[in-house]
């Protein structure tokens, strides 16, 4: 008849194997912690420094084929920006589109107005998005 310790030894359930498994789990967890901490430091300290914000201020329907969009762009001084301005119809289809280049300036926040020609009557005009150039 075999004893319990002989069966455990036969199937690899020894104290040394448990210690090895525990050590492997601790080393793996420590590795994950190191990677996460390094990523947080890298993103926090070395992440992109430039910031860009845009805000719709309003729109004015100039006629059946034109809309004037007012918007505000906030960007670090000295950075140039491009913005896509769009006009939408009642069914939310795009009926006017224009990419506007905003030159660099000493001011951080500036307001702009852009006139868009439309292919159909528009019901609104707004900023689609802005990006650093």
C-alpha positions in Angstrom: 0.0 0.0 0.0 1.3 3.5 -0.9 1.3 6.4 1.5 0.0 9.9 0.8 3.5 11.3 0.6 4.5 8.8 -2.0 1.5 9.7 -4.1 2.2 13.4 -3.8 5.9 12.8 -4.8 4.8 10.7 -7.7 2.5 13.4 -9.1 4.9 16.3 -8.4 3.0 17.8 -5.4 6.1 18.4 -3.3 6.9 21.4 -1.0 9.7 22.4 -3.4 7.3 22.6 -6.3 4.9 24.8 -4.2 7.7 27.1 -3.3 8.8 27.4 -6.9 5.2 28.2 -8.0 4.8 30.8 -5.3 8.2 32.4 -6.2 7.2 32.5 -9.9 3.9 34.2 -9.0 5.7 36.8 -6.8 8.2 37.6 -9.6 5.4 37.9 -12.2 3.4 40.2 -10.0 6.5 42.4 -9.3 7.2 42.5 -13.0 3.6 43.7 -13.7 3.9 46.4 -11.0 7.2 47.7 -12.5 5.8 47.9 -16.0 2.6 49.8 -14.8 4.7 52.2 -12.7 7.1 52.8 -15.6 4.2 53.5 -17.9 2.5 55.9 -15.5 5.8 57.9 -15.1 6.4 57.9 -18.9 2.9 59.2 -19.7 2.9 61.7 -16.8 6.4 63.2 -17.4 7.1 62.6 -21.0 3.6 62.8 -22.5 2.6 65.3 -25.2 3.0 68.9 -23.8 0.8 70.7 -26.4 -2.9 71.1 -25.6 -5.6 72.0 -28.0 -9.3 72.8 -27.3 -12.0 74.1 -29.5 -15.5 75.3 -28.7 -18.5 76.2 -30.8 -19.8 79.7 -30.0 -22.7 79.7 -32.4 -23.9 80.0 -36.0 -25.9 82.3 -38.2 -27.8 81.3 -41.3 -26.8 83.9 -43.9 -29.0 82.6 -46.7 -30.3 79.4 -48.2 -26.8 78.6 -49.4 -24.5 80.0 -46.7 -23.9 79.7 -42.9 -21.5 81.6 -40.7 -19.9 79.6 -37.9 -18.4 81.2 -34.8 -15.9 79.2 -32.7 -13.1 79.6 -30.3 -9.7 77.8 -30.4 -7.4 77.5 -27.4 -3.8 76.4 -28.1 -0.3 77.0 -26.8 1.1 80.3 -28.1 3.2 79.8 -31.2 1.4 76.6 -32.4 -0.5 76.5 -35.7 -3.8 74.7 -35.9 -6.2 73.5 -38.7 -9.9 73.1 -38.0 -12.6 71.4 -40.0 -15.9 73.4 -40.0 -19.1 71.9 -41.2 -22.7 72.8 -41.9 -25.5 70.3 -41.4 -28.9 69.9 -42.9 -32.1 68.9 -41.1 -31.4 65.2 -41.5 -27.8 65.7 -40.1 -26.2 65.3 -43.5 -23.1 67.4 -44.2 -24.0 70.2 -46.7 -21.0 72.4 -46.2 -17.4 71.7 -45.2 -14.2 73.8 -45.0 -10.8 73.3 -43.5 -9.5 76.5 -41.9 -5.8 77.0 -41.1 -5.3 79.0 -37.9 -1.8 80.7 -37.9 0.3 80.8 -34.8 -0.2 83.7 -32.4 0.9 85.1 -29.0 -2.6 84.7 -27.7 -3.7 81.4 -26.2 -7.4 81.7 -26.9 -8.8 83.3 -30.0 -12.3 83.6 -31.6 -13.0 83.1 -35.3 -15.8 83.3 -37.8 -16.0 81.2 -41.0 -18.5 81.5 -43.8 -19.4 78.2 -45.4 -21.2 77.8 -48.7 -23.7 75.0 -48.6 -25.2 72.7 -51.2 -28.6 72.7 -49.5 -30.2 74.8 -46.8 -28.4 74.3 -43.5 -29.9 74.2 -40.1 -26.7 74.5 -38.1 -22.9 75.0 -38.4 -20.2 73.7 -36.0 -16.6 72.6 -35.6 -16.1 69.0 -36.6 -12.6 68.9 -35.1 -9.2 70.7 -34.8 -5.7 69.4 -34.9 -2.1 70.7 -34.5 -0.2 71.4 -37.7 
